[in-house]
């Protein structure tokens, strides 16, 4: 899925945020991430494990150096020096097979679809949460006057959505109320309609905030109403 920050999408989401914030002193901010991590460490871990474990399966089959083309002439001598050379060839062949397996598995697990399948869900969830928290802090949602900032964060590559609410909201709002907003945003992204997903999620978050944090006479827009794509 490719997301383009067209003026229409930006305008629709900004309008949705403005409408939602009209009935509350809370602040809503939206971030859409294409990818939060390269997950190269996960690919390296799978490649290393495969290179260590898979070649062991060759040993019961009577692994020979001549299994690697060009490494052995196929002739064998019985004297000690020749046997040492044969052992050296075997070690070299084994190392080459390990290197080949490492490279193949690493490249395979770098393919986005494969990478998502082999990356543990808790790892993806943790990295999406970390990226969401970084955006929450970077855009000043933690320093609003009433500590009532809410971040809607979605990662396309990870198929993960996060809603982060500031400290002022935690004392009054059960965190389970954000489940509908997460579902609405997820559905929009599944339909390749980010604007509709964010509009629906923003509306639901606005309703929750309006119930607990009505606007005050000195209320002001502390955070710009917009979608950020990273």
C-alpha positions, 0 to 999 in steps of 0.5 A, spaced: 500 500 500 502 506 497 500 512 501 501 519 498 500 525 502 495 529 497 492 535 499 485 532 499 487 527 504 490 532 508 485 537 508 479 531 510 483 529 516 485 536 518 477 538 518 475 531 521 480 533 527 478 540 527 471 538 528 472 533 533 476 538 537 470 543 537 467 540 542 473 538 547 479 541 550 483 535 548 488 535 542 488 529 537 494 528 532 495 523 527 501 520 524 501 514 518 508 511 518 510 507 512 515 502 516 517 503 523 523 499 523 528 495 518 528 489 522 535 487 519 536 484 526 531 479 526 533 477 519 540 476 521 538 472 527 534 467 522 540 467 518 545 465 523 540 460 526 539 457 519 546 457 518 548 454 524 542 448 524 541 446 517 548 444 515 548 439 521 543 435 517 548 433 512 552 430 517 548 423 518 548 423 510 555 422 510 557 429 508 563 430 503 568 435 501 566 434 494 559 435 495 561 443 494 563 443 486 570 445 485 573 444 492 575 436 491 578 432 485 574 426 488 581 422 489 583 420 496 590 418 498 591 414 505 597 418 507 597 423 513 598 429 510 593 427 505 588 426 510 589 433 514 588 436 507 581 432 506 579 435 513 581 442 511 577 441 505 571 438 509 571 444 514 572 449 508 566 446 504 562 446 511 563 453 512 561 455 504 555 451 505 553 455 512 555 462 508 550 460 502 545 458 507 546 465 511 545 469 505 539 466 502 535 466 508 537 473 510 535 475 503 529 471 503 527 474 510 528 481 508 522 480 503 517 485 506 511 479 506 516 474 509 519 479 514 512 480 517 511 473 518 518 471 521 518 477 526 514 475 532 508 479 533 510 482 540 517 484 537 513 488 531 508 491 537 513 493 541 517 497 536 510 500 533 509 502 540 516 505 541 515 509 534 508 512 536 511 514 543 517 518 539 512 521 535 507 523 541 513 526 544 516 529 538 510 533 537 509 536 544 502 532 545 505 531 552 505 538 554 498 540 552 495 544 558 490 539 561 495 533 559 489 531 554 493 529 548 491 523 544 495 520 538 492 516 532 498 512 530 498 507 524 504 503 521 503 500 514 508 495 514 507 492 520 499 492 520 499 495 527 495 501 529 496 505 536 492 510 540 496 513 545 492 518 550 496 522 555 496 522 563 490 527 564 486 522 560 488 516 564 485 518 570 478 519 567 477 514 561 478 507 561 483 505 556 478 500 553 474 505 550 479 506 544 478 499 541 473 502 537 478 507 534 483 502 533 478 498 529 475 504 525 482 506 523 484 499 521 478 498 517 480 504 513 487 502 512 485 495 509 480 498 504 486 503 502 482 509 504 487 512 510 483 518 510 476 515 511 479 510 517 482 516 520 476 520 519 472 515 523 477 514 528 478 521 530 470 522 530 470 516 535 476 519 539 473 526 539 466 523 542 470 520 548 474 527 549 468 531 549 464 527 554 470 527 559 473 534 557 469 539 554 471 546 551 473 551 556 472 559 555 480 560 554 481 553 550 485 554 544 488 549 539 495 547 542 497 542 536 496 543 529 490 539 526 494 535 521 496 528 518 504 527 518 506 521 514 513 518 516 
